[in-house]
Amino acid sequence: MAASSLLSLISVFCLLLASSSASIAPKPKTTTTTITIPLSPFFSKHPSSDPVKTLNSLASASLTRARHLKRPKSSSPLAKTQVFPHSYGGYSISLSFGTPPQTTSFLLDTGSSLVWFPCTSRYLCSSCNFPNIDPQKFPTFIPKQSSSSKIVGCENPKCAWIFGPNVLSRCKDCSSSSKTCSQGCPPYFLQYGSGSTAGLLLSETLDFPEKSVPDFVVGCSILSTRQPAGIAGFGRGPESLPSQLGLSKFSHCLLSRRFDDTTESSDLVLYRGHGSAKAPGLSYTPFHKNPITNNSALREYYYLTLRKVIVGNKAVKIPYKFLVPGADGNGGTVVDSGTTFTFMESPVFEPVAREFETQMANYSRALDVEARSGLRPCFNIANQKTVNIPDLTFEFKGGAKLALPFVNYFALAGNVSVVCLTLITDSGVGPGMASGPAIIFGNFQQQNFYVEYDLENERFGFRQQSCKK
């Protein structure tokens, strides 16, 4: 969309917001220490009845996501937050903003930080023909219906969360000596693999059943591509939901999904305060210190130190430089709720895939399914009374071992006749792509695991369990 069109829409939005009434006092604060939010699969139904096409769509979306986590554009003049396409592989939560509250759906994303929603009745979304979503009925937030909506000002320190400390240089009506600047924070424009979203920052009230949080910074997007719903950024940036709420930790349990519609949900739990009770039976590994590079976007990710990848009883040989991020920010492992299938750079993926091929050599390869699905290796298991699939275990610093059930790393492709490994790589990676995290641990591999982000103690915990309530 042309810049003039964007500015015109933003001008209209400002007029709509200006017509809203004055803000009112927030609800009294309570002493609640935990908040529980239902968590459910998002856009899980694929329009195709062909399961191989479904796997191909998920693999493609995962690869697109990986490319942008690996090469975030922190030098963008308008934003540092990375946004990814809403594929059929995400998980959503509902949040309420405004006075009175308006509830909208958000994709849970631990790989980015800005929280934003589709905003105003004039919200435009191109290429948003998702299953079960009526393009004319997107759930949008209407600022003029909320008495607590305010545009974040250019001199507001929170504006610098998105645009950096030199944001005043981009505010033509403000200067370091200005005492009466009333200009709003510049519009944000977030780019990602298959589209974008743009809008203005608002200061709003985030409303929970027993607690309201005033002056929460949220993005009010007025136009997008492939973004029919908002994103709840749970990354490490100051604008993220955990940072703004001052959470000591948060946890979730992702329901197992078979790429079909479900009305079930699990829980996302937010904790505030120190010394919260430890969940029993968890294995912990410390977060790895984020690389300090010129690419500030890498500081938003949750890095883990992966020591070994074990197939069956054999530890796969992986070059050390891919396991630990270097001073240039390349290498290492991040955990991400927004990626579907776990991504591995080719020097990591290839020895893992070869080990599965070696240990499953008694099954023939389904090369036709591999070509159609974008996954490999795939094996024919038709007419097999029993199928022996090697275990897959990730061993992290501190000795924590994440042993996956086979349904978390193999998927059926067809009528139980073919199974495919649900790890992906970019076989066409060139010198410019071998950057950023080497391994991105996706949500398909996190199914039916209770996962805890312990921010107070800088560690990541997990245990296997059923996520059904």
C-alpha positions in Angstrom: 0.0 0.0 0.0 1.3 3.5 -0.9 2.7 5.6 1.9 0.1 8.3 1.2 -2.8 5.8 1.7 -1.2 4.7 5.0 -0.9 8.2 6.3 -4.5 9.0 5.2 -5.8 6.0 7.2 -3.8 6.9 10.2 -5.1 10.5 10.0 -8.7 9.1 10.0 -7.8 6.9 12.9 -6.5 9.8 14.9 -9.8 11.7 14.3 -11.8 8.7 15.4 -9.7 8.3 18.6 -9.9 12.0 19.4 -13.7 11.7 19.5 -13.6 9.3 22.4 -14.5 10.4 25.8 -12.1 11.2 28.6 -10.4 8.3 30.5 -11.8 7.0 33.7 -10.1 5.5 36.8 -9.1 1.9 36.5 -10.4 -0.8 38.7 -8.9 -1.1 42.2 -5.8 -3.4 42.2 -6.0 -6.8 43.9 -3.4 -9.0 45.4 -3.9 -11.8 42.9 -0.6 -13.5 42.2 -1.6 -15.8 39.3 -3.8 -15.3 36.2 -5.0 -18.2 34.1 -6.0 -17.7 30.5 -7.5 -20.5 28.2 -5.1 -21.5 25.4 -6.3 -23.3 22.2 -5.0 -24.3 18.8 -5.4 -21.4 16.3 -6.6 -21.8 12.6 -5.8 -25.5 12.9 -8.0 -26.7 10.1 -6.5 -26.7 6.6 -8.8 -26.2 3.6 -7.3 -29.3 1.9 -8.5 -32.8 2.6 -5.1 -34.1 1.5 -3.0 -34.7 4.7 0.2 -34.4 2.6 -0.7 -30.9 1.5 -1.5 -30.0 5.1 2.0 -31.1 6.1 3.5 -29.2 3.2 1.6 -26.0 4.3 2.9 -26.4 7.9 6.4 -27.1 6.8 6.4 -24.1 4.5 5.0 -21.8 7.2 7.6 -23.1 9.7 10.4 -22.5 7.2 9.1 -18.9 6.6 9.0 -18.3 10.3 12.5 -19.7 10.8 14.0 -17.5 8.1 12.7 -14.4 9.8 13.8 -15.4 13.3 17.2 -16.1 11.9 17.5 -12.8 10.0 15.4 -10.2 11.9 15.7 -6.7 10.5 16.6 -4.7 13.6 17.8 -1.9 11.4 14.3 -1.2 10.1 13.5 2.5 10.5 10.1 1.8 11.9 10.2 -1.3 14.2 12.4 -4.0 15.7 9.6 -6.5 16.4 9.4 -9.5 14.1 6.0 -10.8 13.1 5.3 -14.1 11.3 2.4 -15.4 9.2 -0.6 -16.8 10.9 -0.2 -20.4 9.6 -2.4 -23.3 10.7 0.1 -24.2 13.4 -0.3 -21.6 16.2 -2.1 -21.3 19.5 -4.3 -18.5 20.6 -5.4 -16.7 23.7 -8.1 -14.1 24.4 -7.3 -10.8 26.0 -9.6 -7.9 27.0 -8.6 -4.3 26.5 -10.4 -1.0 27.1 -13.1 0.6 29.2 -15.5 -1.1 29.0 -13.4 -4.2 28.0 -13.4 -5.5 24.4 -12.2 -9.1 24.0 -10.1 -10.2 20.9 -8.0 -13.2 20.0 -4.2 -13.1 19.9 -1.7 -15.6 18.6 0.7 -16.6 21.5 4.3 -15.8 20.3 7.4 -16.1 22.4 9.5 -15.1 19.5 8.4 -11.4 19.3 7.5 -8.7 21.9 4.9 -6.2 20.7 1.3 -6.9 21.6 -1.1 -5.7 18.9 -4.6 -6.2 17.7 -6.6 -5.4 14.6 -8.0 -2.0 15.3 -10.9 0.2 14.3 -13.9 -0.7 12.1 -11.8 0.4 9.1 -9.2 -2.4 9.6 -8.0 -3.7 6.2 -6.5 -7.2 5.8 -5.4 -8.5 2.4 -4.7 -12.2 1.6 -6.7 -13.1 4.7 -8.8 -15.9 3.3 -8.2 -18.3 6.1 -10.5 -21.2 6.9 -13.4 -20.5 9.2 -12.6 -16.8 9.2 -15.0 -14.4 7.5 -12.9 -11.5 6.2 -15.8 -9.2 6.8 -16.1 -10.2 10.5 -12.6 -9.9 12.0 -12.8 -9.2 15.7 -11.4 -5.7 16.0 -10.8 -3.3 18.8 -12.7 0.0 18.5 -10.7 2.8 20.3 -13.6 5.3 20.2 -15.7 2.9 22.3 -13.1 2.9 25.0 -12.8 5.8 27.4 -9.2 4.7 28.4 -7.7 4.8 24.9 -4.8 7.3 24.4 -2.2 7.6 21.7 1.3 7.2 23.1 3.2 10.5 22.7 6.5 10.9 21.0 8.1 12.1 24.3 6.7 9.1 26.2 9.7 6.9 27.2 7.6 3.9 26.1 7.7 5.1 22.5 11.5 4.4 22.6 10.7 0.7 23.4 9.8 0.3 19.8 11.7 3.0 18.0 14.9 3.4 20.1 16.4 6.2 22.1 16.7 8.5 19.1 13.0 8.5 18.4 12.7 12.3 19.0 14.8 12.9 15.8 11.9 11.4 13.9 9.2 13.6 15.6 9.3 16.8 13.5 7.2 18.7 16.1 9.5 17.7 19.0 13.1 18.4 19.9 15.3 17.9 22.9 14.4 21.4 24.1 10.7 21.1 23.4 8.4 21.6 26.4 5.0 21.4 24.8 5.3 18.5 22.3 2.0 16.9 21.7 3.0 14.7 18.7 2.2 11.0 18.9 4.7 8.2 18.6 5.4 7.5 14.9 3.4 4.8 13.1 4.9 1.3 13.3 5.3 -0.8 10.3 6.1 -4.5 10.9 7.4 -6.6 8.0 7.6 -10.3 7.9 7.9 -13.1 5.3 4.5 -13.0 3.6 3.1 -9.6 4.6 3.1 -6.8 7.1 1.0 -4.9 9.7 0.9 -1.1 10.4 -0.7 1.2 13.0 -0.2 3.4 16.0 0.8 2.7 19.6 -2.0 3.1 22.2 -1.9 3.3 26.0 -4.8 1.1 27.1 -6.2 -0.8 30.1 -5.6 -4.5 30.0 -8.4 -6.2 31.8 -8.4 -9.5 33.6 -11.3 -11.0 35.6 -10.0 -9.8 39.0 -7.4 -7.2 38.0 -6.9 -4.3 35.6 -3.6 -3.0 34.3 -3.7 0.6 33.2 -1.3 2.3 30.7 -0.4 -0.9 28.9 1.2 -0.2 25.5 -0.5 -2.1 22.7 -0.3 -1.8 18.9 -3.4 -0.6 17.1 -3.0 -2.0 13.6 -5.2 -0.5 10.9 -3.9 -2.5 7.9 -2.2 -5.8 7.5 -1.4 -8.6 5.1 -2.2 -12.2 6.2 -2.9 -11.0 9.7 -6.6 -11.6 10.6 -5.9 -11.6 14.3 -3.5 -10.0 16.7 -0.3 -11.2 18.2 0.5 -11.4 22.0 4.3 -10.9 22.1 5.8 -12.9 25.0 9.5 -12.2 24.1 12.1 -10.5 26.2 11.6 -6.9 24.9 10.3 -4.2 27.2 7.1 -3.9 25.2 6.2 -7.6 25.7 3.3 -8.7 27.9 5.6 -10.4 30.5 7.8 -7.3 30.7 5.0 -4.8 31.0 3.2 -6.9 33.7 6.5 -7.6 35.6 5.9 -11.4 35.5 8.2 -13.6 37.5 7.2 -16.5 35.2 4.6 -17.9 32.8 3.7 -21.4 31.9 1.6 -23.2 29.3 0.7 -26.7 28.1 0.0 -27.1 24.4 -2.8 -29.4 23.5 -2.0 -32.2 21.1 -3.3 -31.3 17.7 -4.1 -33.3 14.6 -4.7 -30.4 12.3 -8.5 -30.3 12.8 -10.9 -28.0 14.6 -11.2 -28.4 18.3 -13.1 -26.5 21.0 -10.8 -27.7 23.7 -8.3 -25.4 25.4 -5.5 -25.7 28.0 -4.1 -23.0 30.3 -1.6 -20.2 30.0 -0.7 -19.1 33.6 0.9 -15.8 34.4 2.7 -15.3 37.8 3.6 -12.1 39.5 5.6 -11.8 42.7 8.7 -13.5 44.0 9.3 -17.0 45.3 6.2 -18.6 43.6 5.7 -22.3 44.2 7.8 -24.6 42.1 5.9 -27.0 39.8 6.6 -30.6 40.8 8.5 -32.9 38.5 10.1 -30.3 36.2 13.5 -30.6 34.6 15.2 -27.3 34.3 17.9 -25.8 32.1 19.2 -22.3 32.4 18.5 -19.7 29.7 21.6 -19.0 27.7 22.7 -15.4 27.8 21.5 -13.7 24.6 24.3 -12.7 22.1 25.2 -9.1 22.3 25.3 -8.0 18.7 24.2 -5.0 16.6 21.1 -7.0 15.8 19.0 -6.0 18.8 16.1 -8.2 17.7 18.1 -11.3 18.8 17.8 -10.0 22.4 14.1 -10.8 22.3 14.6 -14.6 22.0 14.7 -17.3 24.7 18.0 -19.1 24.1 18.8 -22.5 25.5 22.1 -24.4 25.6 21.6 -27.7 23.7 24.3 -30.2 24.4 23.2 -33.3 22.5 20.7 -34.6 20.0 20.2 -38.3 20.6 18.5 -40.7 18.1 17.8 -44.1 19.6 20.8 -44.5 21.9 23.3 -42.7 19.6 24.4 -39.1 20.1 24.5 -37.3 16.8 27.7 -35.5 16.0 26.9 -31.8 15.6 29.6 -29.1 15.2 29.9 -27.1 18.4 29.5 -23.7 16.7 25.9 -24.5 15.9 25.1 -25.4 19.5 26.2 -22.2 21.2 25.7 -18.7 19.7 28.8 -16.9 18.8 29.7 -13.2 19.3 28.2 -12.6 15.8 24.9 -13.9 17.0 25.0 -17.0 14.8 24.2 -20.4 16.2 22.5 -21.6 19.3 18.9 -22.8 20.1 15.8 -20.7 20.7 12.4 -22.0 21.9 9.5 -20.5 20.0 5.8 -21.0 20.4 5.1 -19.4 16.9 7.1 -22.0 14.9 5.3 -25.2 14.1 8.0 -27.7 13.1 11.4 -27.4 14.7 14.0 -25.9 12.4 17.6 -27.0 12.1 20.3 -25.6 10.0 21.5 -28.1 7.4 24.7 -29.1 9.3 22.5 -30.0 12.3 19.6 -31.5 10.4 21.5 -33.8 8.0 23.3 -36.0 10.6 20.0 -36.2 12.5 18.1 -37.3 9.4 20.8 -39.7 8.4 20.7 -41.4 11.8 17.0 -42.0 11.4 17.5 -43.4 7.9 20.2 -45.7 9.3 18.1 -47.0 12.2 15.0 -47.3 10.1 16.7 -48.9 7.1 14.3 -51.8 7.1 11.5 -49.5 5.9 11.4 -48.2 2.4 11.6 -44.5 1.7 8.4 -42.7 0.5 10.2 -40.4 -1.9 7.0 -39.3 -3.6 5.6 -38.1 -0.2 8.8 -36.4 0.6 8.7 -34.4 -2.6 5.1 -33.3 -2.0 5.2 -32.6 1.7 8.6 -30.9 2.0 9.4 -33.2 4.9 12.1 -36.0 5.0 12.8 -38.7 5.6 9.4 -40.3 5.1 8.9 -44.1 5.4 6.4 -46.6 4.1 4.8 -48.5 7.0 1.9 -50.1 5.2 1.1 -53.7 6.2 3.5 -53.5 9.2 2.2 -55.1 12.3 4.6 -53.1 14.5 6.6 -50.0 13.7 9.9 -49.4 15.5 10.7 -45.7 15.6 13.9 -44.6 17.3 13.6 -42.3 20.3 14.5 -38.6 19.9 16.0 -36.9 22.9 17.3 -33.3 23.4 19.8 -33.0 26.2 20.4 -29.5 27.6 22.9 -27.8 29.8 22.5 -29.0 33.4 21.6 -32.5 32.3 17.9 -31.9 31.5 16.7 -34.3 28.9 13.6 -33.7 26.8 12.6 -37.2 25.5 9.9 -36.8 22.9 7.0 -39.2 22.3 7.1 -40.3 18.7 3.9 -38.5 17.9 5.8 -35.2 18.6 8.4 -35.8 15.9 6.7 -38.1 13.3 3.4 -37.4 11.6 1.2 -39.7 9.5 1.0 -38.7 5.8 -2.0 -40.4 4.4 -4.1 -43.4 5.6 -1.5 -44.6 8.1 0.7 -45.8 5.3 3.5 -43.2 5.5 5.2 -41.4 8.4 7.4 -38.3 8.1 9.9 -36.7 10.4 8.6 -33.3 11.4 11.9 -31.5 11.6 12.7 -29.1 8.8 15.7 -27.5 7.2 16.4 -25.1 4.4 18.4 -27.2 1.9 18.9 -24.2 -0.2 20.6 -22.1 2.4 23.4 -20.0 1.1 26.1 -17.9 2.9 23.6 -15.2 3.6 21.1 -17.5 5.3 23.5 -19.2 7.8 22.9 -16.6 10.4 20.9 -16.2 13.6 19.8 -19.2 15.7 20.8 -22.6 14.3 17.9 -24.5 15.9 14.4 -23.1 16.5 12.4 -25.5 18.8 8.8 -25.4 17.6 5.4 -26.0 19.1 4.7 -29.3 17.4 7.6 -30.8 19.5 6.1 -29.1 22.6 2.7 -30.8 22.4 1.6 -32.4 25.7 4.4 -30.8 27.7 4.0 -28.5 30.6 6.5 -25.7 29.8 7.6 -23.0 32.2 9.5 -19.8 31.5 11.0 -18.9 34.9 12.0 -15.3 34.3 12.9 -14.7 37.9 15.5 -17.5 38.0 16.4 -17.3 34.3 15.6 -20.9 33.5 13.3 -23.1 31.3 11.4 -26.0 32.8 9.4 -28.8 31.3 7.7 -32.1 32.0 5.6 -34.4 29.8 1.9 -34.6 30.7 -1.5 -34.6 29.0 -2.7 -31.1 28.4 -6.3 -32.0 28.4 -8.3 -30.5 31.3 
